Structure formats: structure tokens, C-alpha cells
């Protein structure tokens, strides 16, 4: 096995094929770009043809090898076709990133049944569709599946009933499939990002400098993470250095899941005399 210094070599994933669902922008595209930079061939999947083709071009223009495939993760047959196209082009698939998601802030009393269902279908059912459709095309043993979840799965947030329920389902699905598919040599893990800067999600949650400062003050590490932080976590989980890790939910969140670490919370009580 390679030593730790070789994990992030430019050719660390040469000869490996990666598929990223929800890969047209944001964290998921950054993951695809990072794998391509490490030598992997990358298949990006999204329901928007224009966006996914532009995303694939960003990798090709940087010297990587990538294709954009059109599929709505809610449509299992479409996801199956995308995997077949990826396998036809690049061969057996080594790494799958399932990151398609939909979210918005809404109190439960203002949340329609249709809106709740839509998030469940994109996040949870979409994740199942991607992982299930991948199985026949995976390199076995040795494949690594990584879902993108969120802290709401463990630590409920107000106005996030839909996303919290969906992400909790993803966490449980991750653990269940790790047990079922481990004997085939397939590892199944998830990454739970915290607040990540320069993303559409954080732009919605923190639309002003004041809100940004308030949110950062509650994070133990006092800053947002970056898309590179999440991409590097994915590289690690997909690498041979994580060969004995499966069923893990990796929190990459600066400690956010632990609770409020603001100045008030950190006040040290006076020591008894």
C-alpha cells in the first residue's frame, strides 16, 4: 500500500473511473474536478443538459477526461442508462459520489406535502437510485460509494423538516448498504459537510455579512469550510488508505455538529474558592 505522502499525488487515481451524480455545480462538481486532477476519468450526471455539458467541459479544459450525462436521479431507468453509458465509455466504475439534493428553508406548517415529497424524492430516493443502479457496474472488490448527507440528519434544524428527514434516511441507507455490500468488497460511506463557503446553499442561509459573522461565531473552528475540504475527504474515503472504513458518516464541518461554540457558550464559570 502507498504511504500517506502519496495520497494526493497527481496520478493517485489514474486508471480509476468516477461517477458523480448531481455533478453540474457546487460541492459535487468540485469533487469531480478533484478526482480528475488526480488522474481519474469522470462521468458527471445531472438533469440539465446545458449545465452538465458545461461542467464536463470545465474538466476537459483543465486537461482531464470527463463526460456529461443527462438523468434525473428520481427516475431509476434514467439513472440506469447513465451508468450504462459511463461503463460503456470508461469500463467498470470504481467510485460513485451521490450528491444530488434539493433544499430550502420552510417551517413545517408552511410546507406543502408536495414540497416535502420533492425533497425526499431528490435526496433520499435519488440516493437509493444512484447507489442501487451502480451495483452491477462496480469494480468488485474495491469499489467505493460515497453519499453526501448533512448535519440535519443527526442534529435537527428548524425549518428543515424535509431535509432533516431525507438526510437521516441517507445516513441509515449508508449503514445498511455497508453491511449488505461489504461481502462483495464494496465500501459505502457518507460525507456530511458543514457550512461551506462559496456555495448556493450558504448564499441562501447567510445572505449578509452580519449573518455570516454570526454563523461563524458558533462554529468551533470559527470559519466556513471550502469545497476543496469536501473533495479531499472524498479522495481519502475512496482511496486505499480508507480500505477498512465502511458505514462511516464523516463529519467535515469544523465541529458544527457538536453544538453552539459561540463566546457565550464558551464562558468559563468562576472557580469555587
N, C-alpha and C positions, 0 to 999 in steps of 0.2 A: 504494500500500500504506500502511496505517496506520503511524504511528510507534510506537516502543516503549511510550510512555506510555499508549497506548490498548489495550494487550493485555488488561488486566484491568478495562476498563470494564464497568459492569453490563449493557450490551447488546451486549457483544463477540460473542456467539454467537446473537443474535436472528435468527430465521429458519432456524436450523440444527437438524437432528434428530439426536439422540444415542441410541444403544442401548448399554446396559451389561449384559453377561452376568455373572452372579454378583453382582448388584447389590442383594441384600437386606440387606447389613450391611458393616461394616468399611471397608476402603480403597475398594472398588468403589462402595458407596453414597455415600461422601464425594465420589468423583469425579462421580457423577450429580448430587448436590446442588450441587456447584460449577458444573457446566455449566448447571444450571437457574438458578442465581443470576446467570449471565451471559446469560440470556435464551433458552437452548436449550429445546426440547421434549425430554423424556427418556422412553425406554422402558426399564424395568428388567426383567430376566429372572432367574428362579430357579425351582427345582423345588418350593419351598414356597409354596403359595398365600397362607397367612396372613402369612408373613414378607414376601413381595414386595408384597402389598397394603398392609401397614403401611409399608413403605419408600416406596412411591409416595405414600402419604398425607403422609409427612413433607415431601415436596417440595411437594405441593399446599397443605398447611397453611402453608408458608413463602411462598406466593404464586407458586410455579412451576407448570408444566404437565407432568404425568407420568402414565404408566400402568404397571401391574404386569402382567407376562405370565408364564405358567407354562410352563416347559420344563426338562427335564433335558439338560444340554449333551452327555451321552453318547448321546442319541437324536437323530440327524440330522433325522429327519422332524419331531420336535417343535420343534427349533430353526428349521427352515424355516417352520413355522407361525407361530412367534413373530415372525420377521422380516416375514412377510406381514401379520400383524396390526399391527405397528408402521408398516409402509409404508402400509397402508390408512388408518390414523389420521392420520399426520403427513406422508406423502409420502416422497420419496426420502431415504435416510439418509446423513448427512454424516460422522458419527463413530461408530466402533464400538470399545468397550472390551471385551476378552475377559479376564475376570479370575476365572472360576470355578476353584476349587482345593480340593484336599484334602491334608492333611499330618498327620504325627505322627512322633514320634521312635521309631526301632526299629533295632536292629542287624540287619544283613543275615541273620545266622543265625537270628534270631527272626522274620523277615519271611516270611509265607506268600506263595506265588505269587499267591493271590487278592488279598491286600492290595497287593502290588506292582502287579498289573494294575489295581486300582481307582484308584490314584493316576495311573497312566499314562492311563487312560480319562478321568478327570475333567480333568486338567491338559492333557495333550498332545492326545489325541483330541478332547476338548471344545473346545480352542482351534481345532483344524482345523475342526471342525464349525461353530463360530461364524463364523470368517473365510470359509469356503467358502460357507456359506448366505447370507452378507451380500452376496456379489458382485453378484447380479442386482438388488439393491435399492439399490445405492450410487449417489450422485450422481457421475457420471464426466464430465469430470475433476473432481478436487477433494476426493474422499473421503479420510479419514484413519483407518487402522486401528491400534489400539494394544493389544498384549497385555501382560499383567502376568506377568513372569517372576521370577527370584530369583537371588541371587548364587551359589547352589549350582550353577548352570549352568556357571559359569566356575571356581569355587573349591570343590571337593568338600568336604562336611562329613560327619563320621562320623554314623552312624545316620540318614542321609538318602539312601540309595542310590536309593530310589523317586523322591523329589522331585528329586534331582540329575539323574537320567536324564530325567525329564519336562521339567524346565526347560531342559536342554540341547537337547532336541528343539524346544521353543518358540523358542529363540534361532535355531536353524537354519531353522525354518519361517518365522520373521520375515524372515530374509535372503533365503530362496528366493522367497517371495511378493513381496518388494520388487522383485526382478528381473523376475518374471513379470508383475506387475500394474502396474509403473511405466509401461509404454507406454499403459495405459488411463487414466493420470492418477490412480492410486490409490497413496497412500503407506502403507507398512507399517512400523511401528516397535514397539519394546517398551520398557517401563519396568521396571527391576529395583530394587525397594525394598530398603533395608537394614532394620535393626531399627526398627520403627515402634511408638511408644508407643500405649497405649490400644487395642490390638487383641487378639483372641483368641489369635493366634499368639504374641505376646510374653508374654502371661499364662501360656502353657504353657511357653515356653522359659525365662522368668525369673520364677518364682513367688514369689521373696522379694527383699527389699531388698538383701541381700548379693549374690545372683546378679546383680541389676540393676546394682549398682555395679561388679561385676567385668566384666560385658559392656561397660558404657560406658567403662571404663578402656582397652579395647582399640580403641575407635573413634577415628580421628584427630580428629574434631570433638567427641568426648567427650560425646555425647548421642544419644538416640534421635531419629529423625525423627518427623514428625507426618503424619496423614492429609492434611492441607492441603498439605504438601510434595509428596506424590504427585499430588494433584489439580491443583496448579498446574503440575507437569511435564506432565500430560496436556493441560491447556489450551494450553500452549506448543506441544507436538507437533501438536496439532490445528489450530493457528492458521496464518494466512498467514505469520507470522513464521518458521515452520519449513517453508515451501513447498519448500525444496530439500534437506530431510532425509528420507531413506528408508533402510530397512535398518539403522537405528541401534538399539543396545541402550543406553538411557540409564540409567546407574547413579545412583540417588538414594539414597545410602547412607552419607553422611558420611565416605566414604573406606574403608568396611569392606572392600571388595573388594581393597584394596591389601595387607591383611595386618594383623598384630598391631602396634598402635601404643601398647602399654602402656608404663609407665615403664621396665621392664626393657629393652624393645626400643629405647627412646629414649636409653639411657645412652651418653654420648659418651665414646669411648676417649681416654685421655690422649695428648696430642700428643707426638710424638717430639721429643727435645731435639737 
